[in-house]
């Protein structure tokens, strides 16, 4: 089995070292590089393409937002997971726009980190439940920005299933419709909500109070 190649970007060396030791203990993972800022991350990525990047949001010289955007130009197949501290919720939308596929709290249990890496490497998105809770706490008293974007009842059903982490095939089976129909509805959802990917859709649903966690 090919191991999932990972680059860790964080400006705290002790954190990087500890995370590297924990990840390398799993036979399916291989940490191929460490960076203290976005510039270093990009230099490593150019020489050693990776499958997953664990990206701190706040770093010197180049932050995680810009590094994520540039990393996807260098290596379009890389999946970026943002490493966040509480209080950084204002950066989440920027990270999603930059192309991040997942979000983890820095003090997450290693089992959750493992799940997040595996999920995004398979093409999915991953959000720490703790982070989702804090995002909702931040926005629950705000006015909905665009209401429900005129979503149909079926589109809302599919959006709920997406937020539950179901694949298109699983959604099709749950709603007794074809996968092709789900594919079409997902494409319509992306267009109506002006979302780039599944992570954007989930944040849209939270922002517009369509889901609770």
C-alpha positions in Angstrom: 0.0 0.0 0.0 1.3 3.4 -1.0 1.7 5.6 2.0 0.1 9.0 2.3 2.8 11.7 2.0 2.4 14.6 4.4 4.0 18.0 4.9 3.5 19.8 8.2 3.6 23.6 8.2 3.7 25.3 11.7 6.0 27.9 13.2 6.4 25.9 16.5 9.1 23.3 16.2 8.0 21.3 19.2 4.5 21.0 17.8 5.8 19.8 14.4 8.2 17.3 16.0 5.4 15.8 18.2 3.0 15.6 15.3 5.6 14.0 13.0 6.4 11.3 15.6 2.7 10.5 16.1 1.9 10.4 12.3 4.9 8.3 11.4 3.8 5.7 13.9 0.9 4.9 11.5 2.1 2.6 8.7 -0.1 4.3 6.1 1.5 7.8 6.7 4.9 9.3 5.9 5.8 12.8 6.9 8.0 13.9 4.0 8.7 17.5 5.2 8.4 20.1 7.9 8.1 23.9 7.4 8.0 26.8 9.8 6.2 29.1 7.3 4.5 29.2 4.0 7.6 29.9 2.0 9.4 26.9 3.4 6.3 24.8 2.7 6.3 25.7 -1.0 10.0 25.1 -1.3 9.5 21.6 0.1 6.5 20.9 -2.0 8.3 21.8 -5.3 10.9 19.2 -4.5 8.8 16.6 -2.8 5.2 16.5 -4.0 2.8 15.5 -1.2 -0.7 14.1 -0.8 -1.7 16.1 2.3 -0.5 19.4 3.8 -1.2 20.2 7.5 -1.2 24.0 7.4 -1.1 26.4 10.3 -3.1 29.5 9.5 -1.0 32.1 11.3 2.7 31.9 10.4 5.4 34.5 9.8 6.7 35.5 6.3 3.8 33.7 4.5 0.6 32.7 6.3 -1.4 29.6 5.7 -4.0 31.3 3.5 -1.5 32.5 0.9 0.5 29.3 1.2 -2.6 27.2 0.5 -3.5 29.2 -2.6 0.0 28.9 -4.0 0.5 25.3 -3.0 -2.5 24.3 -5.1 -0.9 26.0 -8.1 2.4 24.1 -7.5 0.6 20.7 -6.8 -3.1 20.8 -7.7 -3.7 17.3 -6.2 -2.5 18.2 -2.7 -5.2 18.3 0.0 -4.8 21.0 2.6 -6.0 20.7 6.2 -6.0 23.9 8.2 -4.6 23.7 11.8 -6.5 26.2 13.9 -6.6 27.7 17.3 -9.9 28.9 18.8 -10.6 32.5 18.0 -9.4 32.2 14.3 -12.9 31.7 12.9 -12.6 34.8 10.7 -10.0 33.1 8.7 -12.0 29.9 7.9 -13.8 31.3 4.9 -10.5 32.6 3.5 -9.0 29.2 4.0 -11.9 27.6 2.2 -11.7 30.1 -0.6 -8.0 29.4 -0.9 -8.8 25.6 -1.3 -8.5 24.0 2.1 -10.4 20.7 2.4 -10.4 20.3 6.2 -10.1 22.0 9.5 -8.6 20.7 12.8 -8.1 22.2 16.2 -4.4 22.0 17.1 -5.1 20.0 20.3 -7.2 17.4 18.4 -6.6 13.8 19.4 -4.3 12.0 17.0 -7.1 9.6 16.1 -9.1 12.6 14.7 -6.0 13.8 12.8 -5.7 10.4 11.3 -9.4 10.4 10.3 -9.1 13.9 8.8 -6.1 12.9 6.7 -7.6 9.7 5.4 -10.9 11.5 4.6 -9.4 14.4 2.5 -7.0 12.0 0.8 -10.0 10.1 -0.5 -11.5 13.3 -1.9 -13.7 14.2 1.1 -13.8 17.2 3.4 -13.3 17.1 7.2 -14.4 19.6 9.9 -13.6 19.2 13.5 -16.9 19.2 15.4 -15.4 21.5 18.0 -14.6 24.0 15.3 -18.0 23.8 13.8 -19.5 24.5 17.2 -17.4 27.6 17.6 -18.2 28.8 14.1 -21.9 28.5 14.9 -21.5 30.3 18.2 -19.8 33.2 16.4 -22.5 33.6 13.7 -25.8 32.4 15.3 -26.9 35.9 16.2 -26.0 37.4 12.8 -28.5 37.8 10.0 -28.4 35.2 7.3 -26.4 36.6 4.4 -28.3 35.1 1.5 -31.1 33.1 3.2 -31.3 29.7 1.5 -30.2 30.9 -1.9 -33.6 29.7 -3.2 -32.7 26.1 -2.7 -35.4 23.5 -3.5 -36.6 21.0 -0.9 -34.5 18.3 -2.6 -31.4 20.5 -2.8 -31.7 21.1 1.0 -32.1 17.4 1.6 -28.9 16.7 -0.3 -27.1 19.6 1.4 -28.0 18.1 4.8 -26.6 14.8 3.7 -23.4 16.4 2.4 -23.0 18.1 5.8 -23.3 14.6 7.4 -20.3 13.5 5.4 -22.1 11.2 3.0 -20.7 10.6 -0.5 -22.9 11.1 -3.6 -23.4 7.3 -3.8 -24.5 7.1 -0.2 -26.8 10.1 -0.6 -28.4 8.4 -3.6 -29.0 5.3 -1.6 -30.4 7.2 1.4 -32.8 9.2 -0.8 -33.7 6.4 -3.2 -32.5 8.3 -6.3 -29.8 7.8 -8.8 -26.2 8.9 -8.2 -26.4 10.9 -11.5 -29.3 12.9 -10.0 -27.3 13.6 -6.9 -24.3 14.7 -9.0 -26.6 17.1 -10.8 -28.0 18.5 -7.6 -24.6 18.9 -6.0 -23.4 20.9 -9.1 -26.5 23.1 -8.8 -25.8 23.6 -5.1 -22.2 24.7 -5.8 -23.5 27.2 -8.4 -26.4 28.6 -6.4 -24.3 29.1 -3.2 -21.2 30.3 -5.1 -19.2 27.5 -3.4 -16.0 26.1 -4.7 -16.1 22.7 -3.0 -17.8 20.6 -0.3 -16.0 22.6 2.5 -17.6 25.8 1.1 -21.0 24.2 1.0 -20.8 23.2 4.7 -19.8 26.7 5.7 -22.7 28.1 3.6 -25.1 25.8 5.4 -23.8 26.9 8.8 -23.7 30.6 7.9 -27.3 30.4 6.7 -28.5 28.4 9.7 -29.5 25.4 7.6 -27.7 23.0 10.0 -26.8 22.8 13.6 -24.1 20.8 15.3 
